[in-house]
Amino acid sequence: MRQNNDFEEIVTGRRSVRVYDETVKISKEEMTAILEEAVLAPSSVNLQPWRFVVAESDEAKAKLRPLIRFNTRQNDTSAAMILIFGDLECYVYAEEIYNQAFLSGKMPEQIKNQQLEMIVPLYESLTKSEMSQVVAIDGSLAAMQLMLTARSYGYDTNPIGGFEKDKLAEAFGLDPKRYLPLMIVSIGKMKEPGFESVRLPIDKIAEWK
């Protein structure tokens, strides 16, 4: 259930939390609601290449533990570790996505057909390196939206990039040639607050021309 609709507090109060209340679990229904809002994030030509594995059971966390290097506190105490992958063959869902857009009245049939004729061959022609860049950007947008959504539901998160990327997909039954590990996000109820941090001033990182 959503607990916070204060956008300013959600954004400015976010911290990377590493220690959670181990007694707090998140129901499948609530996690589904969080993910449903997370995937409202934009993606290139709406191909939605993000894929999630919600590691919440003791068995799944035990499998993950040796793969996450120095991030074991998050794994041991969080309600779940959300593994985010990029689907390098996301274009196979293009027809399903665009048909759904057409049938729901969000896209004219002519535009649907034009998009499919253009997008699928283009994506099929991309190299693995080019596709990796696409899914990494799109997956990161979903991850950030996931973290903000989680705060609105009263949970905290920590984005994790330190893990064995060459082993993660196969460990959880995914094809490592197709699914690119992007990030792991721990989620749960904060037990120890995350550190406050500082940001560079805008005049150092932005220019007006």
VOBA-1610 file (N, C-alpha, C; in pm, whole numbers, padded with zeros to 5 digits, always signed):
BEGIN
Met+00084-00120+00000Met+00000+00000+00000Met+00088+00125+00000Arg+00053+00220-00086Arg+00132+00342-00093Arg+00120+00420+00038Gln+00232+00469+00087Gln+00234+00542+00212Gln+00275+00688+00196Asn+00331+00723+00082Asn+00388+00857+00067Asn+00366+00908-00074Asn+00297+01018-00087Asn+00277+01081-00218Asn+00351+01214-00228Asp+00440+01240-00132Asp+00516+01365-00131Asp+00640+01347-00220Phe+00630+01395-00344Phe+00738+01371-00440Phe+00870+01431-00392Glu+00865+01549-00335Glu+00989+01613-00288Glu+01056+01527-00182Glu+00979+01475-00087Glu+01038+01393+00018Glu+01090+01261-00038Ile+01018+01203-00134Ile+01061+01078-00196Ile+01197+01095-00262Val+01214+01205-00334Val+01339+01227-00407Val+01452+01270-00313Thr+01427+01370-00230Thr+01535+01423-00148Thr+01566+01335-00027Gly+01471+01250+00012Gly+01494+01163+00127Gly+01550+01028+00092Arg+01567+01000-00037Arg+01620+00869-00075Arg+01765+00853-00030Arg+01795+00738+00029Arg+01932+00703+00067Arg+01959+00560+00023Ser+02084+00527+00006Ser+02122+00389-00023Ser+02134+00314+00109Val+02034+00231+00135Val+02026+00160+00263Val+02089+00021+00248Arg+02177-00011+00343Arg+02249-00138+00334Arg+02209-00239+00441Val+02139-00195+00545Val+02094-00286+00650Val+01945-00265+00671Tyr+01869-00377+00660Tyr+01723-00372+00666Tyr+01671-00452+00785Asp+01545-00430+00815Asp+01476-00506+00919Asp+01444-00644+00863Glu+01512-00745+00915Glu+01500-00881+00860Glu+01361-00940+00879Thr+01281-00883+00969Thr+01148-00939+00996Thr+01045-00892+00895Val+01079-00793+00814Val+00984-00735+00720Val+00994-00803+00584Lys+00883-00856+00539Lys+00875-00916+00406Lys+00779-00833+00320Ile+00791-00848+00191Ile+00703-00778+00097Ile+00622-00883+00022Ser+00491-00872+00027Ser+00406-00971-00038Ser+00425-00967-00189Lys+00392-01077-00253Lys+00402-01083-00399Lys+00311-00978-00462Glu+00193-00956-00402Glu+00099-00859-00456Glu+00157-00718-00450Glu+00219-00684-00337Glu+00275-00549-00324Glu+00399-00533-00412Met+00482-00636-00420Met+00599-00628-00507Met+00556-00614-00652Thr+00450-00684-00690Thr+00398-00673-00826Thr+00352-00530-00854Ala+00284-00468-00757Ala+00238-00330-00774Ala+00356-00235-00791Ile+00463-00257-00715Ile+00583-00173-00726Ile+00646-00189-00863Leu+00657-00313-00910Leu+00718-00338-01041Leu+00630-00282-01153Glu+00499-00290-01137Glu+00410-00236-01240Glu+00429-00086-01258Glu+00460-00016-01150Glu+00487+00127-01163Glu+00629+00153-01211Ala+00720+00067-01173Ala+00859+00082-01218Ala+00868+00073-01370Val+00791-00019-01429Val+00803-00038-01574Val+00721+00061-01655Leu+00666+00162-01588Leu+00612+00276-01661Leu+00723+00368-01708Ala+00846+00337-01673Ala+00963+00412-01721Ala+00968+00405-01874Pro+01028+00505-01937Pro+01040+00501-02083Pro+01146+00403-02127Ser+01130+00354-02249Ser+01233+00269-02311Ser+01237+00298-02459Ser+01348+00268-02520Ser+01366+00295-02663Ser+01259+00222-02744Val+01185+00296-02824Val+01072+00250-02904Val+00980+00156-02825Asn+00973+00177-02696Asn+00883+00105-02605Asn+00900-00047-02609Leu+01024-00092-02628Leu+01046-00237-02632Leu+01067-00298-02493Gln+01077-00216-02391Gln+01073-00263-02252Gln+01168-00382-02228Pro+01299-00363-02246Pro+01392-00476-02241Pro+01428-00522-02101Trp+01373-00458-01998Trp+01406-00497-01861Trp+01340-00629-01824Arg+01415-00709-01750Arg+01363-00835-01697Arg+01406-00844-01550Phe+01319-00896-01465Phe+01344-00897-01321Phe+01340-01038-01264Val+01431-01064-01173Val+01423-01183-01089Val+01418-01133-00945Val+01310-01164-00874Val+01294-01121-00736Val+01344-01233-00645Ala+01466-01217-00596Ala+01526-01319-00509Ala+01488-01289-00365Glu+01389-01362-00313Glu+01340-01334-00178Glu+01348-01456-00086Ser+01354-01575-00141Ser+01358-01695-00058Ser+01499-01716-00002Asp+01508-01794+00106Asp+01640-01826+00163Asp+01726-01898+00060Glu+01664-01983-00019Glu+01738-02058-00121Glu+01796-01964-00226Ala+01715-01869-00274Ala+01761-01776-00377Ala+01870-01686-00322Lys+01855-01639-00200Lys+01956-01552-00140Lys+02087-01627-00115Ala+02077-01755-00079Ala+02198-01835-00059Ala+02272-01853-00191Lys+02196-01866-00299Lys+02257-01880-00431Lys+02323-01750-00474Leu+02261-01639-00435Leu+02313-01507-00474Leu+02433-01464-00391Arg+02438-01504-00267Arg+02537-01452-00173Arg+02682-01458-00223Pro+02729-01571-00278Pro+02869-01573-00323Pro+02896-01491-00449Leu+02792-01438-00508Leu+02808-01363-00632Leu+02806-01212-00613Ile+02786-01166-00489Ile+02766-01021-00470Ile+02879-00955-00393Arg+02993-01020-00388Arg+03115-00960-00335Arg+03094-00899-00197Phe+03106-00768-00183Phe+03103-00701-00053Phe+02965-00647-00019Asn+02861-00698-00084Asn+02726-00648-00060Asn+02639-00749+00014Thr+02702-00827+00102Thr+02629-00935+00168Thr+02528-00885+00272Arg+02554-00768+00333Arg+02458-00718+00432Arg+02322-00692+00370Gln+02322-00637+00250Gln+02196-00612+00182Gln+02125-00744+00153Asn+02200-00841+00105Asn+02143-00971+00072Asn+02085-01039+00196Asp+02157-01032+00306Asp+02118-01106+00427Asp+01998-01045+00499Thr+01980-00912+00486Thr+01877-00846+00566Thr+01758-00794+00487Ser+01771-00779+00358Ser+01663-00719+00278Ser+01544-00812+00265Ala+01430-00753+00231Ala+01312-00835+00200Ala+01334-00911+00070Ala+01406-00849-00022Ala+01434-00914-00150Ala+01550-00844-00219Met+01614-00917-00306Met+01715-00862-00397Met+01655-00873-00537Ile+01639-00759-00602Ile+01578-00758-00734Ile+01689-00754-00838Leu+01702-00863-00912Leu+01804-00873-01016Leu+01746-00817-01145Ile+01813-00719-01202Ile+01763-00655-01323Ile+01853-00693-01440Phe+01790-00752-01542Phe+01861-00793-01663Phe+01808-00715-01782Gly+01891-00703-01884Gly+01847-00648-02011Gly+01834-00760-02112Asp+01719-00768-02178Asp+01693-00872-02278Asp+01748-00827-02412Leu+01853-00892-02457Leu+01917-00854-02583Leu+01832-00895-02704Glu+01728-00970-02681Glu+01636-01008-02789Glu+01495-00955-02759Cys+01489-00839-02698Cys+01360-00782-02659Cys+01269-00757-02778Tyr+01325-00744-02898Tyr+01246-00716-03016Tyr+01149-00830-03051Val+01169-00948-02993Val+01075-01058-03021Val+00937-01028-02963Tyr+00928-00931-02872Tyr+00801-00892-02814Tyr+00740-00771-02885Ala+00805-00724-02991Ala+00759-00602-03057Ala+00616-00616-03107Glu+00585-00727-03172Glu+00451-00744-03228Glu+00347-00748-03116Glu+00376-00816-03007Glu+00283-00822-02894Glu+00260-00683-02835Ile+00368-00607-02819Ile+00358-00473-02761Ile+00277-00380-02850Tyr+00310-00378-02980Tyr+00243-00286-03070Tyr+00099-00327-03100Asn+00073-00458-03103Asn-00065-00503-03118Asn-00149-00459-03000Gln-00092-00470-02881Gln-00164-00429-02760Gln-00192-00279-02765Ala-00094-00201-02812Ala-00114-00056-02825Ala-00226-00025-02924Phe-00229-00099-03035Phe-00334-00079-03136Phe-00471-00118-03082Leu-00481-00235-03021Leu-00609-00285-02973Leu-00667-00200-02860Ser-00579-00134-02785Ser-00628-00049-02676Ser-00654+00094-02721Gly-00639+00119-02850Gly-00671+00251-02904Gly-00561+00355-02886Lys-00442+00310-02853Lys-00332+00404-02829Lys-00245+00426-02953Met-00268+00346-03059Met-00184+00358-03178Met-00267+00317-03300Pro-00270+00399-03406Pro-00340+00359-03529Pro-00274+00236-03592Glu-00352+00156-03660Glu-00298+00033-03720Glu-00187+00062-03820Gln-00202+00168-03897Gln-00100+00203-03997Gln+00034+00233-03930Ile+00030+00307-03820Ile+00153+00339-03747Ile+00212+00211-03687Lys+00125+00125-03633Lys+00172-00003-03578Lys+00250-00080-03682Asn+00193-00094-03801Asn+00258-00171-03907Asn+00388-00106-03951Gln+00388+00026-03963Gln+00510+00097-04002Gln+00621+00077-03899Gln+00583+00086-03771Gln+00681+00069-03665Gln+00741-00071-03668Leu+00656-00172-03683Leu+00705-00309-03684Leu+00796-00335-03804Glu+00760-00283-03919Glu+00841-00303-04039Glu+00977-00237-04027Met+00984-00129-03950Met+01110-00056-03936Met+01193-00105-03817Ile+01128-00124-03703Ile+01201-00147-03579Ile+01259-00286-03569Val+01182-00388-03602Val+01231-00525-03584Val+01357-00551-03666Pro+01358-00520-03796Pro+01482-00542-03873Pro+01600-00460-03820Leu+01572-00338-03775Leu+01679-00254-03721Leu+01741-00318-03598Tyr+01657-00361-03505Tyr+01708-00421-03382Tyr+01779-00554-03409Glu+01728-00629-03503Glu+01792-00756-03537Glu+01931-00735-03597Ser+01952-00618-03655Ser+02081-00589-03720Ser+02186-00533-03625Leu+02145-00495-03504Leu+02239-00435-03411Leu+02337-00540-03358Thr+02459-00497-03332Thr+02558-00586-03272Thr+02525-00606-03124Lys+02588-00705-03063Lys+02564-00728-02921Lys+02607-00607-02840Ser+02715-00543-02880Ser+02762-00424-02810Ser+02660-00311-02819Glu+02603-00291-02936Glu+02503-00185-02954Glu+02376-00216-02875Met+02333-00342-02878Met+02214-00379-02802Met+02238-00366-02652Ser+02359-00398-02610Ser+02394-00387-02468Ser+02379-00244-02419Gln+02419-00149-02503Gln+02406-00008-02465Gln+02260+00032-02454Val+02178-00016-02546Val+02036+00017-02545Val+01970-00035-02418Val+01990-00163-02389Val+01920-00222-02274Val+01976-00169-02142Ala+02104-00129-02141Ala+02162-00074-02018Ala+02097+00061-01984Ile+02077+00143-02084Ile+02011+00273-02060Ile+01867+00251-02015Asp+01794+00168-02088Asp+01653+00146-02055Asp+01638+00080-01919Gly+01723-00018-01890Gly+01716-00086-01762Gly+01748+00006-01645Ser+01838+00100-01667Ser+01873+00195-01562Ser+01757+00291-01533Leu+01684+00329-01638Leu+01566+00413-01616Leu+01462+00339-01531Ala+01442+00211-01560Ala+01346+00132-01482Ala+01395+00115-01338Ala+01525+00096-01321Ala+01581+00078-01186Ala+01560+00203-01101Met+01584+00320-01158Met+01564+00444-01083Met+01417+00461-01047Gln+01328+00432-01142Gln+01186+00444-01113Gln+01143+00343-01006Leu+01204+00226-01010Leu+01177+00124-00908Leu+01214+00175-00770Met+01329+00238-00757Met+01374+00287-00627Met+01284+00398-00573Leu+01240+00486-00661Leu+01151+00594-00616Leu+01012+00539-00582Thr+00964+00446-00662Thr+00835+00383-00632Thr+00840+00311-00498Ala+00949+00239-00474Ala+00964+00167-00347Ala+00952+00262-00229Arg+01011+00381-00239Arg+01002+00479-00130Arg+00859+00522-00106Ser+00782+00533-00213Ser+00644+00574-00196Ser+00562+00466-00127Tyr+00609+00343-00132Tyr+00543+00232-00063Tyr+00600+00210+00077Gly+00693+00295+00118Gly+00746+00287+00252Gly+00870+00201+00266Tyr+00934+00167+00154Tyr+01053+00084+00157Tyr+01176+00164+00112Asp+01291+00108+00141Asp+01416+00170+00096Asp+01492+00071+00009Thr+01591+00124-00061Thr+01662+00042-00160Thr+01811+00076-00161Asn+01884-00006-00233Asn+02025+00021-00260Asn+02060-00038-00396Pro+02101+00047-00491Pro+02143-00006-00621Pro+02283-00065-00610Ile+02301-00184-00663Ile+02428-00256-00648Ile+02484-00291-00786Gly+02609-00250-00807Gly+02677-00284-00932Gly+02792-00381-00912Gly+02826-00407-00785Gly+02938-00496-00754Gly+02893-00639-00738Phe+02892-00714-00847Phe+02856-00855-00843Phe+02918-00926-00963Glu+02911-01058-00961Glu+02974-01138-01066Glu+02883-01141-01188Lys+02903-01046-01277Lys+02813-01030-01391Lys+02818-01148-01487Asp+02932-01216-01493Asp+02944-01327-01587Asp+02879-01455-01535Lys+02833-01455-01411Lys+02776-01576-01352Lys+02628-01562-01313Leu+02579-01438-01308Leu+02448-01415-01248Leu+02333-01478-01327Ala+02330-01458-01457Ala+02218-01509-01537Ala+02207-01660-01526Glu+02316-01727-01548Glu+02314-01873-01546Glu+02277-01927-01409Ala+02322-01859-01303Ala+02291-01904-01168Ala+02141-01904-01142Phe+02069-01816-01211Phe+01924-01808-01190Phe+01845-01858-01309Gly+01906-01945-01388Gly+01836-02016-01493Gly+01806-01936-01618Leu+01879-01828-01641Leu+01860-01747-01761Leu+01973-01770-01859Asp+01943-01753-01987Asp+02043-01769-02092Asp+02142-01653-02086Pro+02268-01677-02051Pro+02363-01566-02038Pro+02395-01497-02170Lys+02364-01561-02282Lys+02388-01498-02411Lys+02277-01398-02445Arg+02163-01417-02383Arg+02049-01330-02412Arg+02025-01225-02305Tyr+02045-01261-02179Tyr+02010-01172-02068Tyr+02135-01111-02004Leu+02146-00980-02016Leu+02262-00907-01969Leu+02236-00853-01829Pro+02314-00895-01729Pro+02294-00841-01594Pro+02328-00693-01590Leu+02237-00612-01538Leu+02256-00467-01535Leu+02280-00414-01394Met+02200-00462-01300Met+02203-00406-01166Met+02127-00498-01072Ile+02161-00491-00944Ile+02081-00555-00841Ile+02032-00445-00747Val+01905-00448-00713Val+01849-00349-00620Val+01797-00423-00498Ser+01858-00394-00382Ser+01804-00450-00258Ser+01685-00364-00216Ile+01587-00427-00151Ile+01468-00356-00109Ile+01419-00411+00024Gly+01373-00322+00109Gly+01322-00364+00239Gly+01293-00245+00327Lys+01265-00273+00453Lys+01238-00168+00551Lys+01368-00131+00622Met+01405-00006+00616Met+01532+00040+00672Met+01546+00005+00820Lys+01662-00048+00856Lys+01698-00068+00996Lys+01806+00030+01038Glu+01907+00045+00954Glu+02011+00145+00976Glu+02005+00245+00861Pro+01996+00374+00892Pro+01983+00473+00784Pro+02105+00477+00693Gly+02079+00506+00567Gly+02189+00521+00474Gly+02261+00652+00497Phe+02385+00659+00450Phe+02465+00781+00468Phe+02410+00894+00383Glu+02407+01013+00440Glu+02377+01131+00359Glu+02498+01161+00272Ser+02473+01215+00155Ser+02583+01242+00063Ser+02567+01381+00003Val+02667+01423-00070Val+02665+01557-00129Val+02668+01544-00281Arg+02630+01650-00348Arg+02633+01654-00494Arg+02710+01778-00539Leu+02774+01766-00652Leu+02842+01880-00711Leu+02738+01987-00746Pro+02775+02114-00734Pro+02682+02220-00772Pro+02653+02217-00922Ile+02535+02262-00957Ile+02492+02254-01097Ile+02585+02332-01189Asp+02643+02443-01140Asp+02730+02521-01230Asp+02858+02448-01267Lys+02886+02335-01199Lys+03002+02254-01235Lys+02968+02143-01332Ile+02840+02109-01342Ile+02803+01994-01424Ile+02707+02026-01538Ala+02662+02151-01548Ala+02569+02189-01654Ala+02612+02319-01716Glu+02587+02331-01845Glu+02617+02454-01919Glu+02494+02500-01994Trp+02475+02630-01998Trp+02370+02689-02080Trp+02436+02754-02201Lys+02388+02726-02318Lys+02447+02781-02441Lys+02350+02877-02510
//
